[in-house]
Amino acid sequence: MNSIPQNLARIHERMESAANRSGRDIADIRLVAVSKTHPPDTIRSAWDAGQRVFGENRVQDALPKMPDLPAEMEWHFIGHLQTNKIRKALPHFALFHGIDNSDLARQMNRISGELGLKTRILLEVNVSGEESKFGYSPDTLIRELPELLEWPNLQIDGLMTMAPYSDNPETARPVFAALRKWRNELAKQTGQPLTELSMGMSGDFEIAIEEGATIVRVGSSIFGAR
């Protein structure tokens, strides 16, 4: 079985190849190592191999790990944030990937103000329209984004999506291309750059990079099966 350092090296090679194929600069693409369910010792192995950004999807699982790991680690929250966990989560995560409705965003803005924070978020778009997935519909996001951009304690850095599961990574390409299209349209309408596109996981991150991802979220290909 490959070690975590070997796995990370291979992921970076694949990321660079995908960037080269699409004429992109690899420096514009970040890897989030999805460390959910893994213990601190395993996460530290990735840190020691040079990985700096880690993703967790449950506040109650993530917070107990953090004191046992380097304070310099950058943590991203990549799951569906429950409203009763907002206050606990806000001080500990540099970026929230999956903000999927405006009621949640509104509460995050209010609590961020109470805590004296400026919270960076990505808005999750349900591009594929699957009922099982969280996220704004594109039409809803177009309608509600101008108000979201006015809230003073949130910084909207871009968009995030998840493609439908498939054994064929190419099936994700239209979803990723559509998110890029929506981002470009929203940026033009609002005058906000919406720089970040968080899309692509272990099975399809190369396709995501070819379609414009600036952040890819990879777990099992680094840490192994949970």
C-alpha positions in Angstrom: 0.0 0.0 0.0 1.3 3.4 -0.9 2.2 5.8 1.9 0.5 9.2 2.4 3.6 11.1 1.1 3.7 8.9 -2.0 0.0 9.4 -2.5 0.3 13.1 -2.2 3.2 13.2 -4.7 1.1 11.3 -7.2 -1.9 13.6 -6.8 0.3 16.6 -7.4 1.7 15.0 -10.5 -1.8 14.3 -11.8 -2.9 17.9 -10.9 0.1 19.3 -12.8 -0.6 17.2 -15.9 -4.2 18.3 -15.9 -3.2 21.9 -15.6 -0.7 21.5 -18.5 -3.4 19.9 -20.7 -5.7 22.9 -20.2 -3.0 25.6 -20.4 -3.3 26.6 -16.8 -0.7 27.5 -14.1 -0.6 24.9 -11.4 0.1 27.7 -8.9 -3.6 28.8 -9.4 -4.9 25.4 -8.1 -5.0 24.3 -4.5 -5.4 20.9 -3.0 -7.6 20.4 0.0 -6.8 17.1 1.7 -10.1 15.8 3.0 -9.2 14.5 6.4 -12.7 13.7 7.7 -12.9 10.5 9.8 -9.1 10.3 10.0 -7.2 10.7 13.3 -4.6 13.4 14.1 -1.6 11.1 13.5 -2.8 10.3 10.0 -3.4 14.0 9.2 0.0 14.9 10.6 1.6 12.5 8.1 0.2 14.6 5.3 1.3 17.8 7.0 4.9 16.4 7.3 4.8 15.6 3.6 4.0 19.3 2.8 0.2 19.4 2.7 -1.1 22.6 4.2 -4.9 22.7 3.7 -7.3 20.2 5.2 -11.0 19.7 4.8 -13.5 18.5 7.4 -17.3 18.1 7.1 -18.5 17.7 10.7 -17.8 20.4 13.3 -18.0 18.0 16.3 -15.4 15.7 14.7 -13.0 18.4 13.5 -12.7 20.6 16.6 -11.3 17.9 18.9 -8.5 17.2 16.4 -7.3 20.7 16.0 -5.4 21.1 19.3 -3.3 18.0 18.6 -2.1 19.4 15.2 0.0 22.3 14.1 -1.6 25.7 14.6 -0.5 26.7 11.1 -2.8 24.2 9.4 -5.5 25.8 7.3 -8.8 24.2 7.8 -11.7 24.3 5.3 -15.3 23.2 6.2 -16.5 21.2 3.2 -19.8 19.8 4.4 -23.4 21.0 5.0 -23.1 23.4 8.0 -25.9 23.0 10.5 -27.2 26.3 11.9 -26.7 25.2 15.5 -23.0 24.7 14.8 -22.3 28.1 13.2 -21.0 29.8 16.3 -18.6 27.0 17.2 -17.3 26.6 13.6 -16.7 30.2 12.5 -13.5 30.9 14.5 -11.8 27.7 13.3 -12.2 27.5 9.5 -10.6 29.7 6.9 -13.2 28.9 4.2 -16.6 27.4 4.2 -17.2 25.5 0.9 -20.9 24.5 1.0 -23.1 27.4 1.9 -26.2 26.2 0.2 -29.0 28.6 1.1 -29.5 32.3 2.0 -31.0 31.6 5.4 -27.8 29.9 6.5 -25.7 32.7 5.0 -27.8 35.3 6.8 -27.2 33.6 10.2 -23.5 33.3 9.4 -23.3 37.0 8.6 -25.1 37.9 11.9 -22.9 35.6 14.1 -19.7 36.6 12.3 -20.6 40.2 13.2 -21.1 39.3 16.8 -17.7 37.5 16.9 -15.9 40.3 15.0 -15.1 38.0 12.1 -15.1 38.4 8.3 -16.1 34.9 7.1 -15.0 33.6 3.7 -17.5 31.4 2.0 -18.3 29.6 -1.3 -21.8 29.3 -2.5 -22.8 25.7 -3.3 -24.7 25.4 -6.6 -26.7 22.3 -7.4 -25.8 22.3 -11.1 -27.0 18.8 -11.8 -30.4 19.4 -10.2 -30.3 16.2 -8.1 -32.8 16.2 -5.3 -30.4 14.4 -3.0 -27.9 17.3 -3.2 -27.8 20.6 -1.3 -27.2 23.8 -3.0 -28.8 26.8 -4.8 -30.4 26.3 -8.1 -28.7 28.5 -10.7 -31.9 30.6 -11.1 -32.2 31.1 -7.3 -28.6 32.2 -7.0 -28.9 34.7 -9.8 -31.9 36.2 -7.9 -30.4 36.2 -4.4 -26.7 36.9 -5.0 -26.9 40.7 -5.1 -28.4 40.7 -1.6 -25.8 38.3 -0.3 -23.0 40.5 -1.6 -24.3 43.4 0.5 -23.8 41.5 3.9 -20.8 43.1 5.6 -19.5 40.1 7.5 -19.3 37.6 4.7 -16.8 37.5 1.8 -18.1 35.5 -1.1 -15.0 34.1 -2.8 -16.7 31.9 -5.4 -18.8 28.8 -6.1 -18.7 25.1 -5.3 -20.4 22.1 -6.7 -20.5 18.3 -6.5 -20.9 16.2 -9.6 -23.2 13.1 -9.6 -21.3 9.9 -8.7 -20.1 7.9 -11.7 -17.4 5.4 -12.5 -16.7 7.5 -15.6 -15.0 10.8 -14.7 -16.0 12.3 -18.0 -19.7 12.4 -16.9 -18.7 15.2 -14.5 -17.3 17.4 -17.2 -20.7 19.1 -18.2 -21.4 19.8 -14.5 -18.0 21.5 -14.0 -18.2 23.4 -17.2 -21.7 24.6 -16.2 -20.4 25.9 -12.9 -17.6 27.8 -14.6 -20.2 29.3 -17.0 -22.5 30.3 -14.1 -19.5 31.9 -12.3 -18.6 33.9 -15.3 -22.1 35.1 -15.8 -22.6 36.0 -12.1 -19.2 37.8 -12.0 -20.2 39.8 -15.1 -23.6 40.7 -13.6 -22.4 41.7 -10.2 -18.9 43.0 -10.9 -17.5 40.6 -8.2 -14.7 38.3 -9.4 -15.9 35.2 -7.6 -12.4 33.8 -8.2 -12.7 30.4 -6.5 -14.3 27.3 -8.1 -14.3 24.4 -5.7 -15.1 21.3 -7.7 -13.6 17.8 -8.2 -12.9 15.0 -5.8 -10.8 11.8 -5.9 -12.6 10.3 -8.9 -12.8 13.4 -11.1 -10.4 16.1 -9.9 -8.4 16.1 -13.2 -11.6 16.8 -15.2 -12.4 19.6 -12.7 -9.0 21.2 -13.2 -9.4 21.0 -17.0 -12.7 22.8 -16.6 -11.4 25.6 -14.3 -11.3 24.4 -10.7 -9.2 26.5 -8.4 -9.7 24.1 -5.5 -10.0 20.3 -5.6 -11.1 18.2 -2.6 -9.3 14.9 -2.4 -9.6 12.4 0.4 -9.5 8.7 -0.3 -6.7 9.0 -2.9 -4.5 10.5 -0.2 -5.6 8.8 3.0 -7.1 5.6 1.6 -10.5 4.2 2.2 -12.3 5.3 5.4 
